[in-house]
Amino acid sequence: MLTGRTPPPIVGDRADYRAETTTEFVEWMMGLPEGWVTDVPGLSRNQQLKALGNGVVPQAAATALQDLLTRT
């Protein structure tokens, strides 16, 4: 388990029966700590998804930075 925790539900329950990916699952897939975006007060679901979508997966950023620093 890469994040050290079990994955949250992939889709949430909706009254109109449309399945939507949960923001908690997106946060987990990016390897972010639980609540990094989803526990920010006042953010709507759309704002959370925008923040997550515009973010960089920390592991990818670390790999890119390490690669750049080892070049001569």
PQR file of N, CA, C, O and H, with PARSE charges and radii, in Angstrom:
ATOM      1  N   MET A   1       0.841  -1.169   0.000 -0.4000 1.5000
ATOM      2  CA  MET A   1       0.000   0.000   0.000 -0.0000 2.0000
ATOM      3  C   MET A   1       0.892   1.239   0.000  0.5500 1.7000
ATOM      4  O   MET A   1       1.569   1.522   0.988 -0.5500 1.4000
ATOM      5  N   LEU A   2       0.889   1.952  -1.074 -0.4000 1.5000
ATOM      6  CA  LEU A   2       1.770   3.100  -1.242 -0.0000 2.0000
ATOM      7  C   LEU A   2       1.502   4.211  -0.239  0.5500 1.7000
ATOM      8  O   LEU A   2       2.441   4.804   0.293 -0.5500 1.4000
ATOM      9  H   LEU A   2       0.339   1.722  -1.876  0.4000 1.0000
ATOM     10  N   THR A   3       0.245   4.497   0.021 -0.4000 1.5000
ATOM     11  CA  THR A   3      -0.096   5.607   0.911 -0.0000 2.0000
ATOM     12  C   THR A   3      -0.170   5.194   2.373  0.5500 1.7000
ATOM     13  O   THR A   3      -0.249   6.050   3.254 -0.5500 1.4000
ATOM     14  H   THR A   3      -0.518   4.015  -0.411  0.4000 1.0000
ATOM     15  N   GLY A   4      -0.146   3.906   2.639 -0.4000 1.5000
ATOM     16  CA  GLY A   4      -0.241   3.444   4.013 -0.0000 2.0000
ATOM     17  C   GLY A   4      -1.659   3.395   4.530  0.5500 1.7000
ATOM     18  O   GLY A   4      -1.874   3.172   5.722 -0.5500 1.4000
ATOM     19  H   GLY A   4      -0.082   3.210   1.923  0.4000 1.0000
ATOM     20  N   ARG A   5      -2.626   3.597   3.664 -0.4000 1.5000
ATOM     21  CA  ARG A   5      -4.026   3.524   4.081 -0.0000 2.0000
ATOM     22  C   ARG A   5      -4.852   2.891   2.968  0.5500 1.7000
ATOM     23  O   ARG A   5      -4.468   2.914   1.798 -0.5500 1.4000
ATOM     24  H   ARG A   5      -2.451   3.777   2.696  0.4000 1.0000
ATOM     25  N   THR A   6      -5.967   2.339   3.346 -0.4000 1.5000
ATOM     26  CA  THR A   6      -6.827   1.709   2.351 -0.0000 2.0000
ATOM     27  C   THR A   6      -7.518   2.780   1.519  0.5500 1.7000
ATOM     28  O   THR A   6      -7.769   3.884   2.002 -0.5500 1.4000
ATOM     29  H   THR A   6      -6.278   2.321   4.296  0.4000 1.0000
ATOM     30  N   PRO A   7      -7.821   2.454   0.278 -0.5600 1.5000
ATOM     31  CA  PRO A   7      -8.454   3.455  -0.577  0.2800 2.0000
ATOM     32  C   PRO A   7      -9.882   3.761  -0.128  0.5500 1.7000
ATOM     33  O   PRO A   7     -10.603   2.871   0.323 -0.5500 1.4000
ATOM     34  N   PRO A   8     -10.282   5.025  -0.254 -0.5600 1.5000
ATOM     35  CA  PRO A   8     -11.666   5.375   0.043  0.2800 2.0000
ATOM     36  C   PRO A   8     -12.570   4.908  -1.097  0.5500 1.7000
ATOM     37  O   PRO A   8     -12.071   4.471  -2.134 -0.5500 1.4000
ATOM     38  N   PRO A   9     -13.882   4.992  -0.924 -0.5600 1.5000
ATOM     39  CA  PRO A   9     -14.780   4.594  -2.014  0.2800 2.0000
ATOM     40  C   PRO A   9     -14.484   5.371  -3.297  0.5500 1.7000
ATOM     41  O   PRO A   9     -14.191   6.566  -3.259 -0.5500 1.4000
ATOM     42  N   ILE A  10     -14.564   4.683  -4.418 -0.4000 1.5000
ATOM     43  CA  ILE A  10     -14.278   5.317  -5.706 -0.0000 2.0000
ATOM     44  C   ILE A  10     -15.416   6.233  -6.126  0.5500 1.7000
ATOM     45  O   ILE A  10     -15.179   7.348  -6.591 -0.5500 1.4000
ATOM     46  H   ILE A  10     -14.801   3.712  -4.449  0.4000 1.0000
ATOM     47  N   VAL A  11     -16.626   5.778  -5.965 -0.4000 1.5000
ATOM     48  CA  VAL A  11     -17.781   6.601  -6.338 -0.0000 2.0000
ATOM     49  C   VAL A  11     -18.679   6.821  -5.135  0.5500 1.7000
ATOM     50  O   VAL A  11     -18.773   5.982  -4.239 -0.5500 1.4000
ATOM     51  H   VAL A  11     -16.819   4.872  -5.587  0.4000 1.0000
ATOM     52  N   GLY A  12     -19.339   7.978  -5.140 -0.4000 1.5000
ATOM     53  CA  GLY A  12     -20.232   8.318  -4.047 -0.0000 2.0000
ATOM     54  C   GLY A  12     -21.677   8.002  -4.392  0.5500 1.7000
ATOM     55  O   GLY A  12     -22.007   7.693  -5.537 -0.5500 1.4000
ATOM     56  H   GLY A  12     -19.262   8.660  -5.868  0.4000 1.0000
ATOM     57  N   ASP A  13     -22.514   8.082  -3.399 -0.4000 1.5000
ATOM     58  CA  ASP A  13     -23.944   7.865  -3.602 -0.0000 2.0000
ATOM     59  C   ASP A  13     -24.604   9.186  -3.962  0.5500 1.7000
ATOM     60  O   ASP A  13     -24.352  10.217  -3.339 -0.5500 1.4000
ATOM     61  H   ASP A  13     -22.246   8.333  -2.469  0.4000 1.0000
ATOM     62  N   ARG A  14     -25.440   9.132  -4.964 -0.4000 1.5000
ATOM     63  CA  ARG A  14     -26.184  10.322  -5.377 -0.0000 2.0000
ATOM     64  C   ARG A  14     -27.658   9.966  -5.489  0.5500 1.7000
ATOM     65  O   ARG A  14     -28.020   8.843  -5.839 -0.5500 1.4000
ATOM     66  H   ARG A  14     -25.644   8.294  -5.469  0.4000 1.0000
ATOM     67  N   ALA A  15     -28.483  10.931  -5.187 -0.4000 1.5000
ATOM     68  CA  ALA A  15     -29.928  10.722  -5.245 -0.0000 2.0000
ATOM     69  C   ALA A  15     -30.400  10.415  -6.667  0.5500 1.7000
ATOM     70  O   ALA A  15     -31.375   9.688  -6.855 -0.5500 1.4000
ATOM     71  H   ALA A  15     -28.189  11.844  -4.902  0.4000 1.0000
ATOM     72  N   ASP A  16     -29.702  10.972  -7.676 -0.4000 1.5000
ATOM     73  CA  ASP A  16     -30.133  10.747  -9.060 -0.0000 2.0000
ATOM     74  C   ASP A  16     -29.429   9.544  -9.697  0.5500 1.7000
ATOM     75  O   ASP A  16     -29.530   9.342 -10.907 -0.5500 1.4000
ATOM     76  H   ASP A  16     -28.910  11.563  -7.523  0.4000 1.0000
ATOM     77  N   TYR A  17     -28.720   8.746  -8.897 -0.4000 1.5000
ATOM     78  CA  TYR A  17     -28.086   7.500  -9.324 -0.0000 2.0000
ATOM     79  C   TYR A  17     -26.935   7.674 -10.321  0.5500 1.7000
ATOM     80  O   TYR A  17     -26.522   6.704 -10.957 -0.5500 1.4000
ATOM     81  H   TYR A  17     -28.637   8.910  -7.914  0.4000 1.0000
ATOM     82  N   ARG A  18     -26.422   8.873 -10.460 -0.4000 1.5000
ATOM     83  CA  ARG A  18     -25.233   9.054 -11.290 -0.0000 2.0000
ATOM     84  C   ARG A  18     -24.011   8.807 -10.410  0.5500 1.7000
ATOM     85  O   ARG A  18     -23.902   9.354  -9.313 -0.5500 1.4000
ATOM     86  H   ARG A  18     -26.758   9.661  -9.943  0.4000 1.0000
ATOM     87  N   ALA A  19     -23.119   8.000 -10.889 -0.4000 1.5000
ATOM     88  CA  ALA A  19     -21.902   7.723 -10.127 -0.0000 2.0000
ATOM     89  C   ALA A  19     -20.877   8.810 -10.419  0.5500 1.7000
ATOM     90  O   ALA A  19     -20.604   9.122 -11.578 -0.5500 1.4000
ATOM     91  H   ALA A  19     -23.207   7.556 -11.780  0.4000 1.0000
ATOM     92  N   GLU A  20     -20.324   9.373  -9.382 -0.4000 1.5000
ATOM     93  CA  GLU A  20     -19.267  10.367  -9.522 -0.0000 2.0000
ATOM     94  C   GLU A  20     -18.089   9.961  -8.660  0.5500 1.7000
ATOM     95  O   GLU A  20     -18.256   9.494  -7.534 -0.5500 1.4000
ATOM     96  H   GLU A  20     -20.546   9.119  -8.441  0.4000 1.0000
ATOM     97  N   THR A  21     -16.911  10.141  -9.197 -0.4000 1.5000
ATOM     98  CA  THR A  21     -15.704   9.840  -8.440 -0.0000 2.0000
ATOM     99  C   THR A  21     -15.643  10.741  -7.209  0.5500 1.7000
ATOM    100  O   THR A  21     -15.891  11.943  -7.295 -0.5500 1.4000
ATOM    101  H   THR A  21     -16.775  10.520 -10.112  0.4000 1.0000
ATOM    102  N   THR A  22     -15.315  10.154  -6.080 -0.4000 1.5000
ATOM    103  CA  THR A  22     -15.211  10.949  -4.859 -0.0000 2.0000
ATOM    104  C   THR A  22     -13.904  11.726  -4.848  0.5500 1.7000
ATOM    105  O   THR A  22     -12.888  11.263  -5.367 -0.5500 1.4000
ATOM    106  H   THR A  22     -15.113   9.177  -6.010  0.4000 1.0000
ATOM    107  N   THR A  23     -13.944  12.899  -4.258 -0.4000 1.5000
ATOM    108  CA  THR A  23     -12.726  13.708  -4.154 -0.0000 2.0000
ATOM    109  C   THR A  23     -11.709  13.031  -3.239  0.5500 1.7000
ATOM    110  O   THR A  23     -10.501  13.189  -3.416 -0.5500 1.4000
ATOM    111  H   THR A  23     -14.770  13.274  -3.836  0.4000 1.0000
ATOM    112  N   GLU A  24     -12.205  12.279  -2.264 -0.4000 1.5000
ATOM    113  CA  GLU A  24     -11.289  11.547  -1.373 -0.0000 2.0000
ATOM    114  C   GLU A  24     -10.493  10.504  -2.148  0.5500 1.7000
ATOM    115  O   GLU A  24      -9.315  10.286  -1.867 -0.5500 1.4000
ATOM    116  H   GLU A  24     -13.186  12.150  -2.120  0.4000 1.0000
ATOM    117  N   PHE A  25     -11.137   9.856  -3.130 -0.4000 1.5000
ATOM    118  CA  PHE A  25     -10.430   8.865  -3.930 -0.0000 2.0000
ATOM    119  C   PHE A  25      -9.368   9.532  -4.805  0.5500 1.7000
ATOM    120  O   PHE A  25      -8.256   9.017  -4.927 -0.5500 1.4000
ATOM    121  H   PHE A  25     -12.094  10.033  -3.358  0.4000 1.0000
ATOM    122  N   VAL A  26      -9.697  10.661  -5.410 -0.4000 1.5000
ATOM    123  CA  VAL A  26      -8.723  11.385  -6.237 -0.0000 2.0000
ATOM    124  C   VAL A  26      -7.536  11.807  -5.377  0.5500 1.7000
ATOM    125  O   VAL A  26      -6.385  11.658  -5.788 -0.5500 1.4000
ATOM    126  H   VAL A  26     -10.600  11.079  -5.311  0.4000 1.0000
ATOM    127  N   GLU A  27      -7.811  12.326  -4.203 -0.4000 1.5000
ATOM    128  CA  GLU A  27      -6.756  12.730  -3.266 -0.0000 2.0000
ATOM    129  C   GLU A  27      -5.866  11.534  -2.927  0.5500 1.7000
ATOM    130  O   GLU A  27      -4.642  11.659  -2.902 -0.5500 1.4000
ATOM    131  H   GLU A  27      -8.746  12.447  -3.870  0.4000 1.0000
ATOM    132  N   TRP A  28      -6.477  10.378  -2.668 -0.4000 1.5000
ATOM    133  CA  TRP A  28      -5.727   9.162  -2.346 -0.0000 2.0000
ATOM    134  C   TRP A  28      -4.875   8.716  -3.529  0.5500 1.7000
ATOM    135  O   TRP A  28      -3.710   8.355  -3.357 -0.5500 1.4000
ATOM    136  H   TRP A  28      -7.472  10.276  -2.689  0.4000 1.0000
ATOM    137  N   MET A  29      -5.465   8.740  -4.753 -0.4000 1.5000
ATOM    138  CA  MET A  29      -4.729   8.314  -5.949 -0.0000 2.0000
ATOM    139  C   MET A  29      -3.491   9.190  -6.188  0.5500 1.7000
ATOM    140  O   MET A  29      -2.489   8.716  -6.723 -0.5500 1.4000
ATOM    141  H   MET A  29      -6.411   9.033  -4.893  0.4000 1.0000
ATOM    142  N   MET A  30      -3.562  10.442  -5.797 -0.4000 1.5000
ATOM    143  CA  MET A  30      -2.427  11.333  -5.988 -0.0000 2.0000
ATOM    144  C   MET A  30      -1.358  11.139  -4.910  0.5500 1.7000
ATOM    145  O   MET A  30      -0.285  11.737  -4.984 -0.5500 1.4000
ATOM    146  H   MET A  30      -4.376  10.827  -5.361  0.4000 1.0000
ATOM    147  N   GLY A  31      -1.649  10.310  -3.918 -0.4000 1.5000
ATOM    148  CA  GLY A  31      -0.682  10.051  -2.862 -0.0000 2.0000
ATOM    149  C   GLY A  31      -0.618  11.156  -1.822  0.5500 1.7000
ATOM    150  O   GLY A  31       0.353  11.250  -1.071 -0.5500 1.4000
ATOM    151  H   GLY A  31      -2.521   9.824  -3.858  0.4000 1.0000
ATOM    152  N   LEU A  32      -1.647  11.994  -1.773 -0.4000 1.5000
ATOM    153  CA  LEU A  32      -1.672  13.097  -0.817 -0.0000 2.0000
ATOM    154  C   LEU A  32      -2.164  12.605   0.544  0.5500 1.7000
ATOM    155  O   LEU A  32      -2.895  11.618   0.621 -0.5500 1.4000
ATOM    156  H   LEU A  32      -2.436  11.918  -2.383  0.4000 1.0000
ATOM    157  N   PRO A  33      -1.769  13.287   1.605 -0.5600 1.5000
ATOM    158  CA  PRO A  33      -2.286  12.913   2.930  0.2800 2.0000
ATOM    159  C   PRO A  33      -3.807  13.065   2.980  0.5500 1.7000
ATOM    160  O   PRO A  33      -4.373  13.924   2.303 -0.5500 1.4000
ATOM    161  N   GLU A  34      -4.448  12.246   3.765 -0.4000 1.5000
ATOM    162  CA  GLU A  34      -5.902  12.305   3.905 -0.0000 2.0000
ATOM    163  C   GLU A  34      -6.319  13.694   4.381  0.5500 1.7000
ATOM    164  O   GLU A  34      -5.797  14.201   5.374 -0.5500 1.4000
ATOM    165  H   GLU A  34      -3.989  11.548   4.315  0.4000 1.0000
ATOM    166  N   GLY A  35      -7.255  14.296   3.672 -0.4000 1.5000
ATOM    167  CA  GLY A  35      -7.749  15.611   4.050 -0.0000 2.0000
ATOM    168  C   GLY A  35      -6.949  16.781   3.506  0.5500 1.7000
ATOM    169  O   GLY A  35      -7.288  17.933   3.779 -0.5500 1.4000
ATOM    170  H   GLY A  35      -7.679  13.884   2.866  0.4000 1.0000
ATOM    171  N   TRP A  36      -5.900  16.517   2.747 -0.4000 1.5000
ATOM    172  CA  TRP A  36      -5.029  17.575   2.223 -0.0000 2.0000
ATOM    173  C   TRP A  36      -5.846  18.632   1.473  0.5500 1.7000
ATOM    174  O   TRP A  36      -5.610  19.830   1.628 -0.5500 1.4000
ATOM    175  H   TRP A  36      -5.625  15.581   2.526  0.4000 1.0000
ATOM    176  N   VAL A  37      -6.789  18.189   0.674 -0.4000 1.5000
ATOM    177  CA  VAL A  37      -7.690  19.087  -0.051 -0.0000 2.0000
ATOM    178  C   VAL A  37      -9.121  18.934   0.453  0.5500 1.7000
ATOM    179  O   VAL A  37      -9.854  19.915   0.570 -0.5500 1.4000
ATOM    180  H   VAL A  37      -6.981  17.216   0.548  0.4000 1.0000
ATOM    181  N   THR A  38      -9.510  17.701   0.751 -0.4000 1.5000
ATOM    182  CA  THR A  38     -10.910  17.429   1.071 -0.0000 2.0000
ATOM    183  C   THR A  38     -11.351  17.965   2.429  0.5500 1.7000
ATOM    184  O   THR A  38     -12.553  18.092   2.666 -0.5500 1.4000
ATOM    185  H   THR A  38      -8.913  16.904   0.656  0.4000 1.0000
ATOM    186  N   ASP A  39     -10.439  18.278   3.312 -0.4000 1.5000
ATOM    187  CA  ASP A  39     -10.815  18.820   4.623 -0.0000 2.0000
ATOM    188  C   ASP A  39     -10.634  20.336   4.709  0.5500 1.7000
ATOM    189  O   ASP A  39     -10.758  20.907   5.793 -0.5500 1.4000
ATOM    190  H   ASP A  39      -9.463  18.174   3.120  0.4000 1.0000
ATOM    191  N   VAL A  40     -10.344  20.990   3.594 -0.4000 1.5000
ATOM    192  CA  VAL A  40     -10.212  22.452   3.607 -0.0000 2.0000
ATOM    193  C   VAL A  40     -11.615  23.044   3.743  0.5500 1.7000
ATOM    194  O   VAL A  40     -12.479  22.776   2.909 -0.5500 1.4000
ATOM    195  H   VAL A  40     -10.243  20.527   2.714  0.4000 1.0000
ATOM    196  N   PRO A  41     -11.849  23.844   4.780 -0.5600 1.5000
ATOM    197  CA  PRO A  41     -13.189  24.387   4.992  0.2800 2.0000
ATOM    198  C   PRO A  41     -13.633  25.292   3.835  0.5500 1.7000
ATOM    199  O   PRO A  41     -12.854  26.079   3.299 -0.5500 1.4000
ATOM    200  N   GLY A  42     -14.899  25.149   3.476 -0.4000 1.5000
ATOM    201  CA  GLY A  42     -15.499  26.049   2.501 -0.0000 2.0000
ATOM    202  C   GLY A  42     -15.306  25.691   1.040  0.5500 1.7000
ATOM    203  O   GLY A  42     -15.839  26.384   0.173 -0.5500 1.4000
ATOM    204  H   GLY A  42     -15.532  24.509   3.911  0.4000 1.0000
ATOM    205  N   LEU A  43     -14.554  24.621   0.731 -0.4000 1.5000
ATOM    206  CA  LEU A  43     -14.358  24.246  -0.673 -0.0000 2.0000
ATOM    207  C   LEU A  43     -15.488  23.339  -1.139  0.5500 1.7000
ATOM    208  O   LEU A  43     -15.799  22.336  -0.497 -0.5500 1.4000
ATOM    209  H   LEU A  43     -14.121  24.058   1.435  0.4000 1.0000
ATOM    210  N   SER A  44     -16.093  23.698  -2.253 -0.4000 1.5000
ATOM    211  CA  SER A  44     -17.122  22.840  -2.837 -0.0000 2.0000
ATOM    212  C   SER A  44     -16.455  21.635  -3.500  0.5500 1.7000
ATOM    213  O   SER A  44     -15.234  21.603  -3.654 -0.5500 1.4000
ATOM    214  H   SER A  44     -15.840  24.512  -2.775  0.4000 1.0000
ATOM    215  N   ARG A  45     -17.248  20.659  -3.886 -0.4000 1.5000
ATOM    216  CA  ARG A  45     -16.717  19.486  -4.587 -0.0000 2.0000
ATOM    217  C   ARG A  45     -15.997  19.920  -5.855  0.5500 1.7000
ATOM    218  O   ARG A  45     -14.902  19.435  -6.141 -0.5500 1.4000
ATOM    219  H   ARG A  45     -18.239  20.685  -3.762  0.4000 1.0000
ATOM    220  N   ASN A  46     -16.601  20.831  -6.622 -0.4000 1.5000
ATOM    221  CA  ASN A  46     -15.961  21.302  -7.851 -0.0000 2.0000
ATOM    222  C   ASN A  46     -14.636  22.004  -7.571  0.5500 1.7000
ATOM    223  O   ASN A  46     -13.674  21.820  -8.316 -0.5500 1.4000
ATOM    224  H   ASN A  46     -17.490  21.225  -6.389  0.4000 1.0000
ATOM    225  N   GLN A  47     -14.572  22.792  -6.526 -0.4000 1.5000
ATOM    226  CA  GLN A  47     -13.322  23.467  -6.170 -0.0000 2.0000
ATOM    227  C   GLN A  47     -12.260  22.461  -5.732  0.5500 1.7000
ATOM    228  O   GLN A  47     -11.079  22.622  -6.040 -0.5500 1.4000
ATOM    229  H   GLN A  47     -15.354  22.942  -5.921  0.4000 1.0000
ATOM    230  N   GLN A  48     -12.683  21.431  -5.019 -0.4000 1.5000
ATOM    231  CA  GLN A  48     -11.744  20.385  -4.616 -0.0000 2.0000
ATOM    232  C   GLN A  48     -11.178  19.673  -5.835  0.5500 1.7000
ATOM    233  O   GLN A  48      -9.970  19.454  -5.929 -0.5500 1.4000
ATOM    234  H   GLN A  48     -13.643  21.300  -4.769  0.4000 1.0000
ATOM    235  N   LEU A  49     -12.059  19.310  -6.773 -0.4000 1.5000
ATOM    236  CA  LEU A  49     -11.596  18.632  -7.988 -0.0000 2.0000
ATOM    237  C   LEU A  49     -10.679  19.525  -8.811  0.5500 1.7000
ATOM    238  O   LEU A  49      -9.709  19.042  -9.395 -0.5500 1.4000
ATOM    239  H   LEU A  49     -13.040  19.488  -6.696  0.4000 1.0000
ATOM    240  N   LYS A  50     -10.968  20.808  -8.865 -0.4000 1.5000
ATOM    241  CA  LYS A  50     -10.108  21.746  -9.598 -0.0000 2.0000
ATOM    242  C   LYS A  50      -8.730  21.814  -8.946  0.5500 1.7000
ATOM    243  O   LYS A  50      -7.709  21.776  -9.633 -0.5500 1.4000
ATOM    244  H   LYS A  50     -11.756  21.201  -8.390  0.4000 1.0000
ATOM    245  N   ALA A  51      -8.706  21.914  -7.628 -0.4000 1.5000
ATOM    246  CA  ALA A  51      -7.425  21.964  -6.914 -0.0000 2.0000
ATOM    247  C   ALA A  51      -6.637  20.675  -7.125  0.5500 1.7000
ATOM    248  O   ALA A  51      -5.427  20.712  -7.348 -0.5500 1.4000
ATOM    249  H   ALA A  51      -9.535  21.945  -7.070  0.4000 1.0000
ATOM    250  N   LEU A  52      -7.320  19.544  -7.054 -0.4000 1.5000
ATOM    251  CA  LEU A  52      -6.644  18.259  -7.257 -0.0000 2.0000
ATOM    252  C   LEU A  52      -6.193  18.105  -8.705  0.5500 1.7000
ATOM    253  O   LEU A  52      -5.106  17.592  -8.968 -0.5500 1.4000
ATOM    254  H   LEU A  52      -8.303  19.514  -6.872  0.4000 1.0000
ATOM    255  N   GLY A  53      -7.017  18.543  -9.635 -0.4000 1.5000
ATOM    256  CA  GLY A  53      -6.680  18.425 -11.055 -0.0000 2.0000
ATOM    257  C   GLY A  53      -5.541  19.321 -11.474  0.5500 1.7000
ATOM    258  O   GLY A  53      -4.793  18.993 -12.395 -0.5500 1.4000
ATOM    259  H   GLY A  53      -7.900  18.960  -9.422  0.4000 1.0000
ATOM    260  N   ASN A  54      -5.403  20.450 -10.805 -0.4000 1.5000
ATOM    261  CA  ASN A  54      -4.323  21.375 -11.120 -0.0000 2.0000
ATOM    262  C   ASN A  54      -3.060  21.074 -10.323  0.5500 1.7000
ATOM    263  O   ASN A  54      -2.032  21.724 -10.512 -0.5500 1.4000
ATOM    264  H   ASN A  54      -6.010  20.716 -10.057  0.4000 1.0000
ATOM    265  N   GLY A  55      -3.139  20.102  -9.443 -0.4000 1.5000
ATOM    266  CA  GLY A  55      -1.993  19.749  -8.614 -0.0000 2.0000
ATOM    267  C   GLY A  55      -1.027  18.822  -9.328  0.5500 1.7000
ATOM    268  O   GLY A  55      -1.310  18.303 -10.407 -0.5500 1.4000
ATOM    269  H   GLY A  55      -3.974  19.574  -9.290  0.4000 1.0000
ATOM    270  N   VAL A  56       0.103  18.631  -8.705 -0.4000 1.5000
ATOM    271  CA  VAL A  56       1.121  17.719  -9.220 -0.0000 2.0000
ATOM    272  C   VAL A  56       1.232  16.564  -8.244  0.5500 1.7000
ATOM    273  O   VAL A  56       1.277  16.765  -7.030 -0.5500 1.4000
ATOM    274  H   VAL A  56       0.333  19.053  -7.828  0.4000 1.0000
ATOM    275  N   VAL A  57       1.277  15.359  -8.776 -0.4000 1.5000
ATOM    276  CA  VAL A  57       1.463  14.199  -7.914 -0.0000 2.0000
ATOM    277  C   VAL A  57       2.846  14.335  -7.270  0.5500 1.7000
ATOM    278  O   VAL A  57       3.850  14.389  -7.979 -0.5500 1.4000
ATOM    279  H   VAL A  57       1.241  15.196  -9.762  0.4000 1.0000
ATOM    280  N   PRO A  58       2.909  14.391  -5.932 -0.5600 1.5000
ATOM    281  CA  PRO A  58       4.188  14.640  -5.260  0.2800 2.0000
ATOM    282  C   PRO A  58       5.306  13.688  -5.680  0.5500 1.7000
ATOM    283  O   PRO A  58       6.456  14.107  -5.809 -0.5500 1.4000
ATOM    284  N   GLN A  59       4.983  12.416  -5.893 -0.4000 1.5000
ATOM    285  CA  GLN A  59       6.010  11.452  -6.272 -0.0000 2.0000
ATOM    286  C   GLN A  59       6.591  11.781  -7.648  0.5500 1.7000
ATOM    287  O   GLN A  59       7.789  11.600  -7.869 -0.5500 1.4000
ATOM    288  H   GLN A  59       4.049  12.075  -5.788  0.4000 1.0000
ATOM    289  N   ALA A  60       5.758  12.262  -8.573 -0.4000 1.5000
ATOM    290  CA  ALA A  60       6.244  12.635  -9.905 -0.0000 2.0000
ATOM    291  C   ALA A  60       7.135  13.873  -9.811  0.5500 1.7000
ATOM    292  O   ALA A  60       8.170  13.946 -10.473 -0.5500 1.4000
ATOM    293  H   ALA A  60       4.785  12.409  -8.394  0.4000 1.0000
ATOM    294  N   ALA A  61       6.737  14.832  -9.001 -0.4000 1.5000
ATOM    295  CA  ALA A  61       7.544  16.041  -8.824 -0.0000 2.0000
ATOM    296  C   ALA A  61       8.896  15.705  -8.203  0.5500 1.7000
ATOM    297  O   ALA A  61       9.922  16.244  -8.617 -0.5500 1.4000
ATOM    298  H   ALA A  61       5.895  14.772  -8.464  0.4000 1.0000
ATOM    299  N   ALA A  62       8.901  14.820  -7.215 -0.4000 1.5000
ATOM    300  CA  ALA A  62      10.153  14.432  -6.566 -0.0000 2.0000
ATOM    301  C   ALA A  62      11.082  13.731  -7.550  0.5500 1.7000
ATOM    302  O   ALA A  62      12.287  13.980  -7.548 -0.5500 1.4000
ATOM    303  H   ALA A  62       8.067  14.382  -6.878  0.4000 1.0000
ATOM    304  N   THR A  63      10.537  12.865  -8.382 -0.4000 1.5000
ATOM    305  CA  THR A  63      11.343  12.161  -9.384 -0.0000 2.0000
ATOM    306  C   THR A  63      11.936  13.144 -10.388  0.5500 1.7000
ATOM    307  O   THR A  63      13.116  13.059 -10.727 -0.5500 1.4000
ATOM    308  H   THR A  63       9.557  12.663  -8.384  0.4000 1.0000
ATOM    309  N   ALA A  64      11.109  14.080 -10.863 -0.4000 1.5000
ATOM    310  CA  ALA A  64      11.594  15.074 -11.827 -0.0000 2.0000
ATOM    311  C   ALA A  64      12.693  15.932 -11.214  0.5500 1.7000
ATOM    312  O   ALA A  64      13.712  16.184 -11.857 -0.5500 1.4000
ATOM    313  H   ALA A  64      10.150  14.149 -10.588  0.4000 1.0000
ATOM    314  N   LEU A  65      12.497  16.380  -9.983 -0.4000 1.5000
ATOM    315  CA  LEU A  65      13.500  17.208  -9.327 -0.0000 2.0000
ATOM    316  C   LEU A  65      14.787  16.436  -9.099  0.5500 1.7000
ATOM    317  O   LEU A  65      15.875  16.972  -9.306 -0.5500 1.4000
ATOM    318  H   LEU A  65      11.670  16.175  -9.461  0.4000 1.0000
ATOM    319  N   GLN A  66      14.677  15.194  -8.678 -0.4000 1.5000
ATOM    320  CA  GLN A  66      15.869  14.368  -8.467 -0.0000 2.0000
ATOM    321  C   GLN A  66      16.627  14.185  -9.779  0.5500 1.7000
ATOM    322  O   GLN A  66      17.855  14.257  -9.795 -0.5500 1.4000
ATOM    323  H   GLN A  66      13.793  14.759  -8.509  0.4000 1.0000
ATOM    324  N   ASP A  67      15.917  13.952 -10.869 -0.4000 1.5000
ATOM    325  CA  ASP A  67      16.543  13.791 -12.168 -0.0000 2.0000
ATOM    326  C   ASP A  67      17.275  15.080 -12.588  0.5500 1.7000
ATOM    327  O   ASP A  67      18.402  15.034 -13.081 -0.5500 1.4000
ATOM    328  H   ASP A  67      14.919  13.894 -10.856  0.4000 1.0000
ATOM    329  N   LEU A  68      16.622  16.209 -12.384 -0.4000 1.5000
ATOM    330  CA  LEU A  68      17.257  17.488 -12.759 -0.0000 2.0000
ATOM    331  C   LEU A  68      18.503  17.773 -11.930  0.5500 1.7000
ATOM    332  O   LEU A  68      19.486  18.305 -12.447 -0.5500 1.4000
ATOM    333  H   LEU A  68      15.706  16.246 -11.984  0.4000 1.0000
ATOM    334  N   LEU A  69      18.469  17.423 -10.649 -0.4000 1.5000
ATOM    335  CA  LEU A  69      19.604  17.698  -9.770 -0.0000 2.0000
ATOM    336  C   LEU A  69      20.801  16.787 -10.039  0.5500 1.7000
ATOM    337  O   LEU A  69      21.932  17.140  -9.703 -0.5500 1.4000
ATOM    338  H   LEU A  69      17.671  16.991 -10.229  0.4000 1.0000
ATOM    339  N   THR A  70      20.566  15.620 -10.639 -0.4000 1.5000
ATOM    340  CA  THR A  70      21.681  14.700 -10.879 -0.0000 2.0000
ATOM    341  C   THR A  70      22.328  14.916 -12.255  0.5500 1.7000
ATOM    342  O   THR A  70      23.344  14.297 -12.573 -0.5500 1.4000
ATOM    343  H   THR A  70      19.647  15.332 -10.911  0.4000 1.0000
ATOM    344  N   ARG A  71      21.743  15.781 -13.051 -0.4000 1.5000
ATOM    345  CA  ARG A  71      22.337  16.069 -14.373 -0.0000 2.0000
ATOM    346  C   ARG A  71      23.525  17.013 -14.196  0.5500 1.7000
ATOM    347  O   ARG A  71      23.523  17.880 -13.322 -0.5500 1.4000
ATOM    348  H   ARG A  71      20.918  16.284 -12.793  0.4000 1.0000
ATOM    349  N   THR A  72      24.525  16.827 -15.032 -0.4000 1.5000
ATOM    350  CA  THR A  72      25.697  17.704 -14.930 -0.0000 2.0000
ATOM    351  C   THR A  72      25.741  18.704 -16.039  0.5500 1.7000
ATOM    352  O   THR A  72      26.663  19.517 -16.101 -0.5500 1.4000
ATOM    353  H   THR A  72      24.527  16.123 -15.742  0.4000 1.0000
TER
END
